[in-house]
Amino acid sequence: MTAPATCPSFAGYRFPAEIISQAVWLYFRFPLSLRMVEEMLAFRGIVVSHETLRQWGRKFGQAFANGIRRRLPRAGDKWHLDEVVLKINGVTHWLWRAVDQAGMVLDVLVQSRRDKQAAKRLLRKLLKRQMRPPRVMITDKLASYGAAKKEVMSSVEHRQHKGLNNRAENSHQPTRRRERQMKRFKSAGQAQRFLSAHDGINNLFYLRRAHLNASEHRAARVRAFEVWSDVSGAAARA
């Protein structure tokens, strides 16, 4: 398979592609700090600093997430939208997130406001990435969603009910775990970069164990690792 032109290259790195992709996977897949990943690699005789791991994550994380998104099935036609507060250096920001009916994260957007313009930016970004409007949009009762929907995709059915939006609210839980592990995000840009890659990579391993029997779960997990190997291998061949 030919790697996309935007896929970063492993050329010039002291460590092989397998080690770099393993380190990036550990950092984005599990709620581990950079120093924890550093120690896990050191246990296997791989001496690498946490700062190097941070640079690997920044360079390769989003590229891996983009490759995964291209290989996953098409997202569902029911969008759940929600926003959660983030405190960054004492300043309130809002993390806007959209997921489909299966719980797959469609996109995230860190913004300083919670008004109609912020909701419009999220909807436009979603339409650009998904290349189609949803059949149904489900949100809580924040008025900004309704006002933005009227201007961006007025024909879409909109259901506003807090009880219907548990899918989006539950999707914030991995973000909260990472926020605690990272001792809060350092800036809005860092939060956007990290969460865009984090959610994209976690989509691959979101197997919904409760809906699969044991053999189906094992097969889905094998497919997930095959996709990850393909994505990281494409970058190695670039």
C-alpha positions, 0 to 999 in steps of 0.5 A: 500500500502506498502511504499518503503524501502527508504521512510523516516519515520515520527516516532519520530516527535512531529507533526503528518504526516498530518502537516509535509506533508502539510508544505512540500507541501506548501513549494515546491508547491508555491513560499513561503519562510520558514518564510511564511510557518511558519506564515501560520501554526502559523495562524492555531495554529501550532507553528513550526520554519522555521529551522524545516521546512527546515529540513522537506523539506530536509528529505521528499521533495525528497522522496515525489517527487520520490513517485509522479514520480512512480505514474505519467504516463510514460513520452513522447517520445519527449525531450526538453533540455535547460540550464539556468545560475545560479549565486551562491555566485558570481560563474556561474553555469548552470541549465540543464533541460529536459521536455517532449512534455507535459511540464512535467519535466524529470530531472534537473542537476546543473553543473559548465560547459556548454560543451560536458561533461556536456551535456553527464552527463545530457543525461546519467542521463536521459537515466538511469531514463527514461530507454529508449531513446526519439524519438526526442530530441529538443535543441537550437543551443548549439553545446554541445548537438549535440556532446554529442548526437553522443556519447550517443544516436546517432540514435535519431533524433535531432532538433536544433532550438531556436523557437522549444524549448519554452517548455523547456525555459518556464519551467525555470520560476518557478525556477526563481520565487523560486530563487528570493524568496530564495534570490538566492541559497546558493550552487550548492548542495542546488540548486540540492536538492531543484529543484529535489524535487520542479520540481518532486512535481510540475509535479503532479499539472501541470494540463495544465488548458488551455487544460481542460474544467472546469469539467476535471480540477476539476477532475484532481485536485482531482486526484492530491491531491489523489496521494499526500495523497497516497504518504505522507500516505505511508511515515506515514505508514512506 
